[in-house]
Amino acid sequence: MTRAFNFNAGPAAIPLEVLQQAQEQFVDYQGAGMSIMEMSHRSALYEQVNNEAQSLLRELYGVPDNYRILFVQGGASTQFAMIPLNLVRPGRPGAYVKTGAWADKAIKEAKLVGETVIAASTEADKYMRVPTADEIIVPDNAAYLHVTSNETIGGTQFFDFPSTGNVPLIADMSSDILSRPVDVSKFGLIYAGAQKNLGPSGVTVVIARDDLIAESPATIPTMFRYSTHASNNSLYNTPPSFAVYMVSLVLNWIKGKGGIAQMDQFNRDKTKLIYDKIDQSGGFYIGCAQPQSRSLMNITFRIHSEELEKQFIKESEKEGFVGLKGHRDVGGLRASTYNAVPLESCQALAQFMADFQQRNG
C-alpha cells in the first residue's frame, strides 16, 4: 500500500501506527467479541477508554488537578456558542482577539448570545500576523478573553499568549493542541476539535478550570451546560465513543514519541524544511504570514503567477501530494504539517518545491 503525502488541513493525517492498531482491534476490542463502536458507553470497557484518554491528556499536558477534561460533540463551532452561553453575563462581555476567519466565526456566534468586545484585531494587516501583547486591551469587566491560538487559513500562530490578570483566558487550540508545550494554568478554558492533532472528527476536547464550569446557567439547554458534562464524566448522553477511543490511541502514540517537547522539536524540524524552500527561492515562492507569526501547523504561500499555482497543484497531485491547495476564501497554497505528518512527507514536499522551481523559475 502506498500512503499519500497528506497535507490536508482537517480532517487530517492520523499516525499510521494508530490506524494499524485500530484496524487490529476494530472487530474485537480486547476480547469483548464486538467492536468499541458496538458496546455500551456504560460498560466497564468503554469507561476505561474514556478515563484513560482523560488521564493521558492530563499527563501529557500537565493539566492541574483543578481542571476538568471533557469530551463533547459538535466541534469547535459549538464551543463558539457554548462559551458565551455559559460565561457571558449582563455587564460582563466576552472579549475577543480577531486574528482571522476562525476567530471571526467565534465572534459572530458570541454576538448572538450577548455583549461582545474586540480586544485587538489584525484585520488591517489581512490577518497575516497575530497582535503583540501591548495591542491587546482587555476590559476589566470582561467575562473572558478569547484567542484563536492558530489560524489555519492565514497560517498564523500565537507564540506568546497575553497575560490577562483576573480575566480568564480562553483559547481555541483546534489546530495546534499538543503540538508544543503549553502552561495550562494560564488558561481558564482550552478547547479543540480532534480532527487535526488528536484523532478523527466527531469529538471535541475541553479543558476547563473548575470554578468556570461548576454552575452553568439553568436558563440554557442542558446539553449546552459545561456542568452537565463535568458532573457526568462526559457520559451524560451517548458519546462519540470511537472518536474518543482514537484520541486515546493518538495520546499513547505521542507519549511513545517522547511527549509534547519532542513533538514541538519534531514539528519545528519538519516545517523548517518547507519554510527554508520558500525563503531561499529568490521570490519564486512567497510566504503569506509575517515571519514572526508564521504557523508551525499551516504553512501558507503563493507563487507569483496563479497559473503556476494551478500547475503546482496539478503536478503535486500526480506525485501523491494531497491537500496543498489553499483555502477557497484566500487561494494560494497551503501545507498543513500537524503532528502526524511524517518528516518524510515534508522532505518530499521540499524536494518537489525545489524541482518545480527549477523547471518553472
Beta strands, then each sheet from edge to edge (+ up, - down):
strand 1: 5-6
strand 2: 67-72
strand 3: 94-98
strand 4: 116-121
strand 5: 144-148
strand 6: 150-151
strand 7: 156-157
strand 8: 169-172
strand 9: 189-193
strand 10: 204-209
strand 11: 285-287
strand 12: 298-303
strand 13: 321-322
strand 14: 333-336
sheet 1: 1+ 13+
sheet 2: 2+ 10- 9+ 8+ 5+ 3+ 4+
sheet 3: 6+ 7-
sheet 4: 11+ 12- 14+
end
